[in-house]
Amino acid sequence: MISIREVSPRFYAGELVSLQMMCLEGDKPLVPTEAGRWWGVFDNDKMKIVGFACMKDTKNWPEAAYMARCGVVSKYRGKGLQYKLLMARLKAAKKEGKKFAVSDCIHQNVQSGNNLIKTGFHMYEPREAWALDNSIYWMKKL
């Protein structure tokens, strides 16, 4: 059975770093585990964490939550887990009183783009780019 829940970044720091390196290979720099709030995808039968997501505050826009990182181990992909992680973070952002959510992904990452569209995100161009040169920026009003 698979479950998703918010996790303590202190307790799961090692797993969150390992999963970032495994799931987002070559995507540097890693997000420090002490930054933001983190969620884990758990395979309860095997008693291990198989996916993760992070949500952080934005630097220049206090009304927005940044959907920073998300990854799922390849064996567990195609089960809607990235979408569920996104929905969990959006719910948390709304509960925090955020008015917007923002994210980014490289233009080749069709799956992430489609999940962002499915949850109501739209492409936009920020005043100041923060991601890679080939990134697409996304925003959603909460």
N, CA, C and O of each residue as an XYZ file, in Angstrom:
568
protein
N       0.827     -1.174      0.000
C       0.000      0.000      0.000
C       0.883      1.253      0.000
O       1.890      1.311      0.705
N       0.497      2.243     -0.791
C       1.240      3.492     -0.915
C       0.525      4.576     -0.114
O      -0.701      4.675     -0.157
N       1.293      5.394      0.620
C       0.714      6.526      1.334
C       1.606      7.746      1.151
O       2.806      7.626      0.900
N       0.997      8.920      1.280
C       1.719     10.184      1.179
C       1.459     10.960      2.458
O       0.318     11.081      2.903
N       2.536     11.488      3.048
C       2.371     12.299      4.254
C       3.534     13.278      4.382
O       4.620     13.063      3.843
N       3.272     14.357      5.111
C       4.335     15.306      5.384
C       5.336     14.640      6.325
O       4.961     13.896      7.231
N       6.620     14.926      6.090
C       7.672     14.283      6.874
C       8.565     15.327      7.537
O       8.648     16.473      7.095
N       9.220     14.907      8.591
C      10.208     15.734      9.262
C      11.504     15.695      8.450
O      12.092     14.629      8.273
N      11.955     16.864      7.951
C      13.193     16.862      7.182
C      14.411     16.448      7.999
O      15.395     15.962      7.442
N      14.353     16.637      9.309
C      15.470     16.187     10.158
C      15.546     14.667     10.190
O      16.617     14.080     10.040
N      14.398     14.045     10.388
C      14.363     12.584     10.507
C      14.652     11.898      9.173
O      15.281     10.840      9.143
N      14.197     12.496      8.072
C      14.341     11.871      6.751
C      15.397     12.551      5.879
O      15.392     12.356      4.664
N      16.297     13.338      6.456
C      17.287     14.100      5.682
C      18.078     13.214      4.717
O      18.211     13.552      3.541
N      18.592     12.107      5.192
C      19.389     11.216      4.342
C      18.600     10.684      3.158
O      19.095     10.670      2.031
N      17.377     10.249      3.412
C      16.534      9.720      2.338
C      16.165     10.808      1.338
O      16.145     10.556      0.133
N      15.870     12.023      1.823
C      15.481     13.111      0.929
C      16.634     13.529      0.016
O      16.418     13.822     -1.160
N      17.840     13.556      0.546
C      19.011     13.865     -0.278
C      19.235     12.751     -1.295
O      19.444     13.032     -2.476
N      19.196     11.506     -0.865
C      19.400     10.368     -1.768
C      18.350     10.331     -2.875
O      18.672     10.084     -4.038
N      17.094     10.577     -2.507
C      16.027     10.565     -3.512
C      16.186     11.705     -4.511
O      15.920     11.514     -5.698
N      16.613     12.888     -4.063
C      16.854     13.984     -5.007
C      17.919     13.583     -6.022
O      17.761     13.830     -7.217
N      18.999     12.966     -5.553
C      20.088     12.567     -6.457
C      19.632     11.458     -7.403
O      20.016     11.450     -8.573
N      18.826     10.532     -6.915
C      18.373      9.403     -7.723
C      17.292      9.811     -8.725
O      17.370      9.456     -9.901
N      16.300     10.542     -8.270
C      15.139     10.858     -9.108
C      15.380     12.033    -10.041
O      14.793     12.099    -11.122
N      16.234     12.955     -9.637
C      16.479     14.168    -10.422
C      17.948     14.239    -10.798
O      18.603     15.265    -10.615
N      18.448     13.148    -11.320
C      19.865     13.007    -11.650
C      20.333     14.163    -12.535
O      19.721     14.465    -13.559
N      21.402     14.786    -12.132
C      21.979     15.875    -12.904
C      21.314     17.221    -12.666
O      21.775     18.233    -13.195
N      20.244     17.256    -11.885
C      19.536     18.505    -11.607
C      20.117     19.107    -10.335
O      19.713     18.744     -9.231
N      21.047     20.009    -10.487
C      21.727     20.618     -9.350
C      21.325     22.070     -9.243
O      20.870     22.637    -10.237
N      21.466     22.697     -8.108
C      21.859     22.136     -6.830
C      20.677     21.466     -6.138
O      19.517     21.728     -6.456
N      20.997     20.606     -5.196
C      19.958     19.974     -4.393
C      19.325     21.016     -3.476
O      19.970     21.990     -3.088
N      18.080     20.804     -3.141
C      17.418     21.666     -2.169
C      17.804     21.159     -0.782
O      17.578     19.988     -0.477
N      18.381     22.011      0.062
C      18.735     21.571      1.416
C      17.488     21.099      2.165
O      16.421     21.703      2.049
N      17.626     20.042      2.916
C      16.463     19.473      3.597
C      15.924     20.385      4.683
O      14.771     20.238      5.088
N      16.725     21.320      5.165
C      16.217     22.240      6.193
C      15.386     23.364      5.567
O      14.785     24.163      6.286
N      15.351     23.429      4.240
C      14.561     24.455      3.551
C      13.150     23.942      3.309
O      12.971     22.891      2.693
N      12.163     24.658      3.777
C      10.778     24.358      3.447
C      10.174     23.162      4.160
O      10.706     22.645      5.143
N       9.038     22.747      3.619
C       8.288     21.593      4.125
C       8.419     20.465      3.111
O       8.492     20.700      1.904
N       8.447     19.231      3.622
C       8.676     18.065      2.766
C       7.575     17.026      2.952
O       7.022     16.867      4.040
N       7.272     16.323      1.860
C       6.327     15.205      1.870
C       7.043     13.982      1.338
O       7.956     14.084      0.519
N       6.612     12.815      1.819
C       7.178     11.561      1.345
C       6.099     10.645      0.818
O       4.955     10.666      1.274
N       6.489      9.839     -0.156
C       5.651      8.749     -0.657
C       6.220      7.483     -0.043
O       7.407      7.189     -0.189
N       5.373      6.739      0.642
C       5.841      5.546      1.345
C       5.229      4.289      0.752
O       4.019      4.202      0.543
N       6.093      3.318      0.487
C       5.625      1.971      0.164
C       5.553      1.266      1.509
O       6.560      0.785      2.029
N       4.358      1.215      2.058
C       4.184      0.672      3.408
C       4.478     -0.818      3.481
O       4.883     -1.313      4.533
N       4.284     -1.541      2.386
C       4.587     -2.976      2.378
C       6.089     -3.221      2.514
O       6.512     -4.144      3.209
N       6.892     -2.388      1.847
C       8.349     -2.550      1.896
C       8.993     -1.645      2.937
O      10.209     -1.674      3.126
N       8.163     -0.831      3.621
C       8.615      0.061      4.685
C       9.763      0.956      4.234
O      10.802      1.051      4.887
N       9.536      1.624      3.068
C      10.556      2.550      2.594
C       9.907      3.729      1.888
O       8.766      3.660      1.432
N      10.675      4.821      1.811
C      10.230      6.032      1.144
C      10.659      5.948     -0.326
O      11.817      5.663     -0.631
N       9.701      6.204     -1.235
C       9.967      6.022     -2.665
C       9.697      7.285     -3.487
O       9.764      7.256     -4.715
N       9.395      8.372     -2.817
C       9.163      9.632     -3.508
C       9.167     10.777     -2.517
O       9.097     10.562     -1.307
N       9.248     11.983     -3.027
C       9.348     13.152     -2.154
C       8.855     14.385     -2.887
O       8.725     14.393     -4.111
N       8.586     15.416     -2.124
C       8.263     16.731     -2.675
C       8.570     17.786     -1.618
O       8.504     17.518     -0.418
N       8.906     18.989     -2.080
C       9.233     20.099     -1.193
C       8.411     21.321     -1.574
O       8.115     21.548     -2.747
N       8.053     22.098     -0.571
C       7.394     23.388     -0.766
C       8.126     24.408      0.091
O       8.356     24.187      1.280
N       8.491     25.536     -0.529
C       9.224     26.578      0.193
C       8.540     27.924      0.011
O       7.710     28.104     -0.880
N       8.903     28.858      0.869
C       8.501     30.241      0.667
C       9.318     30.796     -0.495
O      10.425     30.329     -0.766
N       8.765     31.795     -1.175
C       9.509     32.454     -2.243
C      10.331     33.592     -1.659
O      10.010     34.117     -0.593
N      11.383     33.965     -2.356
C      12.262     35.034     -1.859
C      11.570     36.392     -1.877
O      11.615     37.126     -0.891
N      10.938     36.723     -2.983
C      10.443     38.086     -3.173
C       8.930     38.216     -3.193
O       8.412     39.302     -3.452
N       8.216     37.142     -2.928
C       6.770     37.184     -3.047
C       6.156     36.407     -1.891
O       5.885     35.215     -2.034
N       5.927     37.059     -0.734
C       5.463     36.356      0.462
C       4.080     35.707      0.327
O       3.730     34.825      1.112
N       3.295     36.139     -0.664
C       1.962     35.550     -0.855
C       2.006     34.253     -1.646
O       0.972     33.612     -1.839
N       3.197     33.853     -2.110
C       3.312     32.667     -2.967
C       4.106     31.557     -2.291
O       5.047     31.805     -1.536
N       3.701     30.338     -2.583
C       4.445     29.148     -2.165
C       5.137     28.586     -3.403
O       4.552     28.536     -4.485
N       6.370     28.170     -3.235
C       7.151     27.603     -4.337
C       7.144     26.081     -4.235
O       7.619     25.516     -3.250
N       6.614     25.434     -5.238
C       6.639     23.975     -5.336
C       8.024     23.618     -5.869
O       8.236     23.569     -7.081
N       8.965     23.370     -4.960
C      10.385     23.348     -5.285
C      10.872     22.058     -5.933
O      11.518     22.108     -6.980
N      10.594     20.957     -5.365
C      11.145     19.686     -5.831
C      10.099     18.600     -5.741
O       9.237     18.610     -4.862
N      10.191     17.664     -6.665
C       9.314     16.499     -6.610
C       9.969     15.387     -7.409
O      10.456     15.615     -8.516
N       9.983     14.205     -6.858
C      10.546     13.062     -7.565
C       9.974     11.768     -7.036
O       9.639     11.649     -5.857
N       9.869     10.799     -7.930
C       9.374      9.468     -7.575
C      10.329      8.446     -8.191
O      10.716      8.577     -9.352
N      10.703      7.443     -7.425
C      11.574      6.367     -7.904
C      10.929      5.745     -9.151
O       9.720      5.516     -9.179
N      11.741      5.475    -10.177
C      11.226      5.052    -11.484
C      10.251      3.878    -11.410
O       9.272      3.856    -12.156
N      10.487      2.920    -10.546
C       9.610      1.750    -10.417
C       8.182      2.138    -10.006
O       7.240      1.391    -10.267
N       8.020      3.297     -9.369
C       6.723      3.719     -8.836
C       6.055      4.802     -9.690
O       4.990      5.309     -9.336
N       6.680      5.148    -10.802
C       6.109      6.186    -11.667
C       4.913      5.642    -12.442
O       4.748      4.432    -12.598
N       4.084      6.567    -12.925
C       2.907      6.183    -13.708
C       1.703      5.823    -12.858
O       0.730      5.263    -13.363
N       1.761      6.142    -11.563
C       0.674      5.821    -10.630
C      -0.004      7.084    -10.085
O      -0.791      7.009     -9.141
N       0.303      8.233    -10.677
C      -0.309      9.487    -10.241
C       0.282     10.056     -8.964
O      -0.341     10.911     -8.333
N       1.463      9.610     -8.565
C       2.038     10.044     -7.290
C       2.532     11.486     -7.336
O       2.382     12.212     -6.354
N       3.115     11.916     -8.452
C       3.549     13.301     -8.559
C       2.339     14.232     -8.448
O       2.407     15.259     -7.773
N       1.249     13.882     -9.098
C       0.020     14.666     -9.015
C      -0.475     14.733     -7.569
O      -0.852     15.804     -7.094
N      -0.477     13.601     -6.870
C      -0.936     13.573     -5.475
C      -0.026     14.396     -4.567
O      -0.505     15.056     -3.645
N       1.276     14.362     -4.820
C       2.206     15.189     -4.048
C       1.955     16.672     -4.304
O       2.035     17.487     -3.385
N       1.657     17.013     -5.530
C       1.350     18.403     -5.857
C       0.075     18.843     -5.155
O       0.022     19.943     -4.604
N      -0.946     18.006     -5.166
C      -2.211     18.343     -4.505
C      -2.017     18.514     -2.995
O      -2.610     19.414     -2.400
N      -1.202     17.669     -2.371
C      -0.936     17.787     -0.931
C      -0.257     19.120     -0.618
O      -0.589     19.768      0.374
N       0.683     19.526     -1.454
C       1.381     20.794     -1.219
C       0.478     21.992     -1.470
O       0.551     22.985     -0.746
N      -0.366     21.909     -2.481
C      -1.303     23.010     -2.747
C      -2.275     23.192     -1.583
O      -2.593     24.316     -1.195
N      -2.736     22.084     -1.040
C      -3.639     22.139      0.119
C      -2.933     22.810      1.304
O      -3.521     23.643      1.993
N      -1.677     22.439      1.531
C      -0.909     23.021      2.634
C      -0.665     24.514      2.404
O      -0.751     25.307      3.341
N      -0.363     24.896      1.171
C      -0.119     26.311      0.860
C      -1.377     27.136      1.107
O      -1.310     28.232      1.664
N      -2.502     26.615      0.697
C      -3.768     27.319      0.899
C      -4.054     27.458      2.398
O      -4.499     28.511      2.855
N      -3.795     26.394      3.155
C      -4.009     26.415      4.604
C      -3.096     27.434      5.277
O      -3.471     28.026      6.289
N      -1.904     27.643      4.730
C      -0.961     28.645      5.247
C      -1.389     30.071      4.896
O      -0.813     31.037      5.396
N      -2.399     30.199      4.037
C      -2.862     31.516      3.638
C      -2.186     32.076      2.403
O      -2.318     33.263      2.105
N      -1.459     31.231      1.680
C      -0.812     31.687      0.453
C      -1.884     31.984     -0.597
O      -2.927     31.330     -0.634
N      -1.622     32.955     -1.431
C      -2.568     33.365     -2.481
C      -2.222     32.760     -3.840
O      -3.079     32.657     -4.717
N      -0.943     32.357     -4.009
C      -0.465     31.817     -5.275
C       0.495     30.667     -5.014
O       1.066     30.549     -3.930
N       0.660     29.829     -6.018
C       1.701     28.809     -6.014
C       2.489     28.984     -7.303
O       1.913     29.262     -8.355
N       3.796     28.822     -7.225
C       4.649     28.914     -8.401
C       5.542     27.686     -8.461
O       5.816     27.043     -7.447
N       5.987     27.377     -9.664
C       6.884     26.253     -9.853
C       7.663     26.462    -11.139
O       7.453     27.444    -11.851
N       8.553     25.544    -11.428
C       9.290     25.548    -12.689
C       9.651     24.118    -13.038
O       9.745     23.253    -12.167
N       9.849     23.885    -14.311
C      10.392     22.601    -14.769
C      11.052     22.838    -16.125
O      10.711     23.785    -16.834
N      11.977     21.989    -16.469
C      12.622     22.150    -17.767
C      11.612     21.819    -18.860
O      10.702     21.016    -18.649
N      11.772     22.433    -20.018
C      10.754     22.269    -21.059
C      10.642     20.832    -21.562
O       9.612     20.474    -22.133
N      11.650     20.006    -21.374
C      11.589     18.604    -21.797
C      10.787     17.731    -20.828
O      10.473     16.585    -21.151
N      10.457     18.250    -19.662
C       9.768     17.452    -18.644
C       8.252     17.544    -18.852
O       7.547     18.260    -18.140
N       7.786     16.808    -19.834
C       6.381     16.839    -20.235
C       5.468     16.342    -19.111
O       4.399     16.913    -18.893
N       5.870     15.295    -18.401
C       5.034     14.746    -17.338
C       4.769     15.772    -16.246
O       3.630     15.927    -15.804
N       5.804     16.468    -15.812
C       5.616     17.497    -14.776
C       4.752     18.635    -15.297
O       3.860     19.115    -14.598
N       5.015     19.064    -16.521
C       4.194     20.115    -17.115
C       2.730     19.735    -17.181
O       1.860     20.551    -16.878
N       2.449     18.499    -17.577
C       1.061     18.046    -17.656
C       0.405     17.976    -16.284
O      -0.778     18.287    -16.154
N       1.153     17.572    -15.258
C       0.596     17.549    -13.899
C       0.307     18.961    -13.405
O      -0.698     19.188    -12.731
N       1.169     19.902    -13.731
C       0.924     21.288    -13.344
C      -0.327     21.828    -14.042
O      -1.146     22.503    -13.418
N      -0.472     21.534    -15.320
C      -1.666     21.958    -16.061
C      -2.912     21.311    -15.467
O      -3.936     21.972    -15.292
N      -2.825     20.026    -15.160
C      -3.969     19.280    -14.607
C      -4.465     19.891    -13.296
O      -5.654     19.810    -12.988
N      -3.572     20.495    -12.530
C      -3.960     21.086    -11.248
C      -4.247     22.581    -11.352
O      -4.451     23.244    -10.335
N      -4.263     23.117    -12.578
C      -4.670     24.506    -12.766
C      -3.560     25.522    -12.908
O      -3.831     26.723    -12.926
N      -2.321     25.080    -13.010
C      -1.223     26.012    -13.241
C      -1.245     26.494    -14.688
O      -1.715     25.797    -15.588
N      -0.724     27.707    -14.888
C      -0.551     28.284    -16.216
C       0.877     28.770    -16.342
O       1.487     29.175    -15.353
N       1.415     28.732    -17.554
C       2.759     29.252    -17.774
C       2.768     30.765    -17.578
O       1.793     31.452    -17.884
N       3.881     31.266    -17.066
C       4.066     32.709    -16.960
C       5.553     33.023    -17.008
O       6.394     32.132    -16.895
N       5.858     34.280    -17.176
C       7.246     34.720    -17.186
C       7.502     35.599    -15.970
O       6.945     36.692    -15.867
N       8.341     35.131    -15.047
C       8.618     35.927    -13.844
C       9.491     37.140    -14.175
O      10.187     37.171    -15.190
N       9.434     38.125    -13.298
C      10.292     39.305    -13.485
C      11.763     38.925    -13.459
O      12.578     39.463    -14.209
N      12.082     37.982    -12.577
C      13.470     37.544    -12.433
C      13.515     36.020    -12.491
O      12.923     35.348    -11.646
N      14.209     35.477    -13.477
C      14.328     34.017    -13.625
C      15.133     33.448    -12.459
O      16.102     34.060    -12.009
N      14.729     32.275    -11.974
C      15.449     31.663    -10.854
C      15.933     30.247    -11.174
O      16.707     29.669    -10.411
N      15.488     29.696    -12.280
C      15.798     28.294    -12.572
C      16.784     28.202    -13.747
O      17.439     29.182    -14.102
N      16.872     27.027    -14.326
C      17.781     26.785    -15.448
C      17.327     27.555    -16.689
O      16.173     27.971    -16.790
N      18.248     27.733    -17.622
C      17.943     28.479    -18.842
C      16.798     27.869    -19.655
O      16.067     28.596    -20.327
N      16.636     26.551    -19.600
C      15.596     25.881    -20.386
C      14.343     25.581    -19.557
O      13.609     24.637    -19.849
N      14.109     26.388    -18.527
C      12.957     26.169    -17.645
C      11.726     26.911    -18.135
O      11.808     27.961    -18.773
N      10.589     26.327    -17.814
C       9.291     26.955    -18.008
C       8.769     27.268    -16.614
O       8.894     26.455    -15.698
N       8.183     28.455    -16.456
C       7.678     28.889    -15.154
C       6.161     28.759    -15.124
O       5.480     28.976    -16.126
N       5.648     28.397    -13.946
C       4.226     28.110    -13.766
C       3.688     28.869    -12.560
O       4.404     29.102    -11.586
N       2.416     29.249    -12.642
C       1.763     29.935    -11.530
C       0.306     29.478    -11.447
O      -0.329     29.181    -12.460
N      -0.204     29.431    -10.222
C      -1.601     29.085     -9.986
C      -2.123     29.983     -8.874
O      -1.466     30.162     -7.848
N      -3.304     30.546     -9.083
C      -3.965     31.288     -8.022
C      -4.658     30.292     -7.123
O      -5.345     29.385     -7.593
N      -4.472     30.468     -5.811
C      -5.072     29.528     -4.845
C      -6.408     30.052     -4.335
O      -7.057     29.399     -3.518
